[in-house]
Amino acid sequence: MDYEFGFFTERIAGLVTDEQGRSIDDVFVIVRKYYSQVVSLEEKIYTPEASLVFPDEDGDFLVMMESSVAKLDLLFIASGYVMQSFSFSRQIGIGDLSYYAKLKPTEAWREHFLVNIQPLLQHLILEKRYLLPARQLFFLDEWQEKEKAKFRSHQN
């Protein structure tokens, strides 16, 4: 992680690769943004929204952090790799932020998918509060179906 000094964070730019620094095919990033709302002087609640970001062929990605976002989570997902997450809460004095995700391949992809990734994707698809666009909901559904089809073909 690297950053530039600034008044407040407006964007997070970075790179997602494998451990050797090579780009990964079909990687995507789930971005969960949390908007704070003051309920009382003692209590805040956070309203989440989610979206998907697709790095370019070199692995470069950009996430905009609107001024009303208090916190965000980035979840890096690619078939055959351990999901990586990064959380950032807005801090005064940090301007643009750079984050470099290096995904680790896993021999236990099927188990990792079934235990960690599929429940997360199902939650994002079923929970309307995340306000994911229909196109992105469709992508998540299709992507996990392709992964499950790979598992079925390896069992035969």
Buried (B, 14 or more C-beta within 10 A) or exposed (E): EEBEEEEEBBEBBBBBBBEEEEBBEEBBBBBBBBBBEEEEEEEEEEEBBBBBBEBEEEBEBEBBBEEEBBBBBBBBBBBBBBBBEBEBEBEEEBEBBEBEBBBEEBEEBBEBBBEBBBEBBEEBBEEEEBEBEEEBBEBBEEBBEEBBEBEEEEEE
